[in-house]
Amino acid sequence: VSAPYDLVIIGLGSAGLTAARVAAGELGLRVAAVERDRVGGDCLWTGCVPSKSVIASAAAAHSAAEAAHLGIDVGPASADRRAVWGRMATVRAEIAAAEDNAEAVRALGAEVFVGTARVTGARSVVVDGPEGSTEIDCRFILVCTGSRAAIPAVAGLADVDALTNETLFTLDSPPGAIAIVGAGPVGVETAQALARLGVEVDLIEAAPRILTSEEPELADRLTRILTADGVRLHLGSAVTNLRRVGDDVGIETGAGEIASSAVMFATGRTANVEGLGLDRLGIVATAAGVSVDARSRTIVPNVYAVGDAAAGRAHHTHSAATDAALAVRDMFLPGRGTAATLVPWCVFTDPELAHVGLTAAEARERFGDRQVKVHRQELESVDRARIERRTDGVVSVVTARGRIVGAHILAPHAGEMIHELALAVRFSMSIGELAQVPHVYPTYATAVSQLVATHEFRRIRRLRGLARLSRWTG
Ligand SMILES: Cc1cc2nc3c(=O)[nH]c(=O)nc-3n(C[C@H](O)[C@H](O)[C@H](O)COP(=O)(O)OP(=O)(O)OC[C@H]3O[C@@H](n4cnc5c(N)ncnc54)[C@H](O)[C@@H]3O)c2cc1C
């Protein structure tokens, strides 16, 4: 039995790495961190980093194909998909070498244990590692074990080697044709990127539209863009059966069979909670995650859970990291570390689709129809978009009782633009208050100032008489 630690962190992904940095690096606490696989977790190895690396290559291919419209003839662009996958692996390795590694965590002052952790008591964790089991005593436990791809129990699954985000990025290169099941963020991003890299893509979705958490109008516009990219969309098509057809896979849906070289499931996530032993402490932990309160505490007050492993929390790197820091704050400092309730996000398609706060329908449900207004600015009258020939997009801001409660952007760099509107939601600003800072011209963010100007100019129109009166009053 080792000396007691202040904190044991289970899982060194986005949340665990931040928790180690705050608890060991900043607060100088005695911290043990346990990782059973690769430091960096889903985001570095199977999620954000590989997907966005591939998306960067797909964007380059698309720019090359579009360059002639800007007077640059680069000839027909061809993607070397093996090189794209090789570059993606290099990017991951660079980040792992720079900061997401056990040595960097030790340099913060934490002790790193390699192995699988299980919680054996409110203040004890056992690590089953290559050299046997170690028991660790501690004051607090932070469960941040993440999630993995959830594959529905479809008949015939055992006969095909179905891919997920965990296996797609371990290949030397992607298949030449793929059917992706699930048109959520992972499915949609992967479908567009692969199509732009010359892969034949079928995207199959049981719901009648893609990206069901997004503002429907923006999701529908993105649907048209995906189709123009060559993605074959099968909406309202639930997969019922899989079968091997020679070297191909037959994917049966209610609406007919789709054949492709490979099938990938992007059908949601399952929390990594099995084997943690939380049930023995009376803590509820299901496929949806560990039950926690607003401070990320389980019913055992010194056992916390954050990130993808916590039930009801957004599945993003930024929210996992923020909530990890807030949980450490809640454990060791006076006051409360309540988990982030307003989390912006972005689907990294081209154009990007970013989201913060309520959709118009959600706002109407909460505040009533009459209180809600939607303010829109099309990119077709935004100069930067005209200059770059990227006018297919819109900024949509939802207000309720005159305060901004949501914003949805379909635009190049929407993931960057959303933060100004996230602050506006966070501080319940009015549209008029956004006008207090001029926006740099010509940026895509001028779409926000144009939206604000339309609103404000309509208001000052009412002051026409007063303005004319000034001819006589001075
Ligand atoms: C394809 C894809 C693209 C994505 N893109 C984005 C994006 O662009 N932006 C974004 O914000 N989010 C993105 N995400 C989501 C993001 O990757 C996750 O939300 C984030 O990684 C969650 O962090 P976490 O710390 O909760 O879990 P993880 O980062 O997965 O870390 C969990 C760690 O715990 C370890 N572990 C599990 N059980 C045990 C145990 N018993 N003992 C020891 N160790 C254990 C695991 O090995 C793992 O290293 C993407 C996800 C996917 C699948």
The ligand as an ORCA input file, in Angstrom:
! r2SCAN-3c Opt
* xyz 0 1
  C     -14.246     11.045    -34.354
  C     -14.362     12.005    -33.203
  C     -14.060     13.328    -33.392
  C     -14.135     14.203    -32.321
  N     -13.860     15.522    -32.549
  C     -13.957     16.395    -31.545
  C     -13.661     17.765    -31.761
  O     -13.320     18.175    -32.881
  N     -13.747     18.624    -30.711
  C     -14.115     18.187    -29.475
  O     -14.181     19.009    -28.567
  N     -14.403     16.900    -29.231
  C     -14.324     15.989    -30.231
  N     -14.584     14.673    -29.995
  C     -14.960     14.253    -28.619
  C     -13.729     14.127    -27.711
  O     -12.775     13.276    -28.317
  C     -14.142     13.580    -26.346
  O     -15.250     14.290    -25.879
  C     -13.018     13.718    -25.321
  O     -11.881     12.992    -25.730
  C     -13.479     13.202    -23.938
  O     -12.429     13.315    -23.028
  P     -12.381     12.401    -21.737
  O     -11.213     12.844    -20.953
  O     -13.705     12.354    -21.100
  O     -12.113     10.915    -22.297
  P     -10.866     10.370    -23.117
  O     -10.098     11.468    -23.735
  O     -11.347      9.283    -24.004
  O      -9.928      9.722    -22.001
  C     -10.291      8.596    -21.266
  C      -9.027      7.828    -20.908
  O      -9.329      6.927    -19.845
  C      -8.626      5.710    -20.066
  N      -9.307      4.677    -19.273
  C     -10.557      4.212    -19.442
  N     -10.862      3.336    -18.459
  C      -9.773      3.235    -17.667
  C      -9.464      2.500    -16.474
  N     -10.362      1.684    -15.898
  N      -8.237      2.626    -15.934
  C      -7.314      3.455    -16.502
  N      -7.555      4.179    -17.614
  C      -8.767      4.085    -18.180
  C      -8.712      5.525    -21.569
  O      -7.704      4.651    -22.048
  C      -8.517      6.960    -22.057
  O      -7.164      7.267    -22.305
  C     -14.510     13.751    -31.031
  C     -14.806     12.404    -30.839
  C     -14.730     11.529    -31.903
  C     -15.056     10.083    -31.664
*
